[in-house]
């Protein structure tokens, strides 16, 4: 929390504001954040929020960009040195295990983007970045013969569309009425990269 009398650098204050916005996004969604709500979380005036972010749209874009960039950077760092099949298993597994809060940040950004051009541009940028993370794994797998696919980018897009759809459902309800949707995802991913069924998905916990 920002306290009176506490001296922080502009970078630290800006980061605290973004962190507060993301904490609110977990519950109300990015599209419903207000400067007053963020100020209340931090115990400051709305004027301080606007000093760093002239409009709430500026704050929403910055908060989303940070959350999405961190997610993609973590994927890159964790998967860079893994063999392609292991990297693909890890990436899909990470996506399916995404917490509701992280999924709702993306969902609320998608909802708000058509009304907020700057946010729409940032969402598109981060989606393409995520697509590149997956496409690079598929390129490596095709190059070493692990995957049989015609176009890594097309296959990456198909996989992401499927996973995103599942995450939308999972973020809305604790238990899906559609059976084991994770099995559907793994079946589809294995088929997309030309691997036998059961070759990518993690082994069931004993």
N, C-alpha and C positions, 0 to 999 in steps of 0.2 A: 504494500500500500504506500502511496505517496503521502508523506507526513509533512506538516508545516515545519519549516526549519531544517528539513533534510536537504542537503545539497547533493544533487545528482547531475551528471552530465546530460546534455540534451539527448544523446543517444540512449542513455539509460532510461530517461523519462519516456522517450518515444517507445522504447521496448516495453515498458510497464503498461503503457496504454494499449499496445497491440495485444499483450498477454491478457489484459482484462477483457478486451473485445472478444478474444478467442474463448475465454472462459464463459462468457455470456452466450456465444454462438453454440456451445454445447447444449444449452437448454432452450434458448429462444430462436436460434438460427441467425445466420449472418444478416439476412434480409430484414430482420426486425430490431437490430441494434440501434440505439440512439446515443447521442453524446451524453445526455443526462444519465442514462443507465450506466455508461462506462464511468462517468464522473462519480456516481454514487458508489460503485464498486471500489474505487480508489480513494474516496473521501476527499475529493477536490471539487472545484467548480467546473462547469461546462466550458468556461472560458479557457481554462488550461488545455482541455482536450482540443479546442479549436485553434489554439496557438500552434499545436503540432500537426493537426489535421483540419484544415479550413472547413471541410464539409465531412459529414458522416460517410459519404461515398468514398472519400479519400481513405478514411480509416478502414472501411470494409475491404477495399481493394488491397491495402497493405496487409491486413490480417489474413485474408485469403491467400495472398501471394506467399507470405511467410509459411503458413501451414502446408500449402501444396509443395513449395520448394523443399521444405524439410523432408517431407514424405518421399519425394523423388530422389533427393540426395542420399537419404538413408538406404533406399533400395539400391542405388548405384554402388555405394560403399560396401554394402553387405553382399552383393551378388557379383561384383566385378571379377573376382578370382575363382568363383565356382565354375565347374564344368557346366555347359549349357543346360543339360537335363536337370541337374540339381538346382541351378539358378531359376529355371522355369517353375519347378516344384515350389521353391521357396517364395518366389514372387506371387504366384497364385495363392499359396497358403497364407501369406501375409495379407493379401487383399481380402480373402474370405474371413480372416480373423480380425479385420479392422473393427475397432470399437464403434458403438453407435454415435458417439460424439464426433469422431472424425468423419464418419459417413454423412452425418447431418450437415457438417460444414460444407462438404461438396454439394449435397442436395440443395441447401439453401442458396448457395452460389449459383447453381443451375437455374433455380426458380427466379432469382433476382436479376440475373444477367440480361434478359431481354429488355428490361427497363433501365439498365445502367450500362451504357456503352463501354465505359472504362473497365468495369468489372467483367463484362463479356469478353473484352480483349484479353484480360488477364486469365480468365478461365480457359479460353482457347489456347493461350500460350502454355499454361501448365498441363493441359490435357495432351498437347502435342509433345511436351517434354516427357510425360509419363508414357506416351506411345513410343517414344524413341528408346526409353529404357527397355521396354519389352521387345521392341523390334531388334535391338542390338543383340539381345540374348538369342532370338530366333535366327539372326544372321550367323552368329557364331555356331549355332547348332546345325544349320544347313551346311556351313562350310566344312565342318568336321564329320558330316554324315549322320549325326544323331537325329536330325529332323528331316523329314521329307515334305517340303512345302514349296510352292511356286514363288510366293512373294512375301517376305517377312513382314512388311508394313501392313499389307492386307490381312494377313493372319493375326498380327498383333491387334489390329483394330477389331476384328471379330471377337477375339478373346476378351478385350476390354469391354466391349458392348455387353457381352454375356455377364461378366463379373459385375459390372456396374448395375445391371438390371437386378441381379441377385442381391446386391448391397442395398438397393432401394427397398426391396421387400423386407430384408432383415432389419433395416433401420426403423421400419414402421411397426413391427410386431416381434415379440420375443420368440414365438414359435410359428414357423410357417405351416400352413395347412396343406402344402403341396408335397409333402414327403421329404426325402433326403435330396435337397437341391444341390448340396455339395457334390454328390455323385454325378448329377447332371453336368456340373461344371467340369469335373475331372474327365468324364467321358468325352465331352466336347473338345476340351483342350488336347487330350491325347489324340483324338481323331484329326484335329486341325493340323497337328505337327507330324502326323503319319506314324505314330507310335502305337504299339499294341495296348489294348485296354488294361488298366491296372499298372502300367509301367511308370507313371509319374506320381500318382497320388500317394500321400504318406500312408504308411501301414497303420491300421487301426490300433489305438492304444489298448494294451493288454490289461 
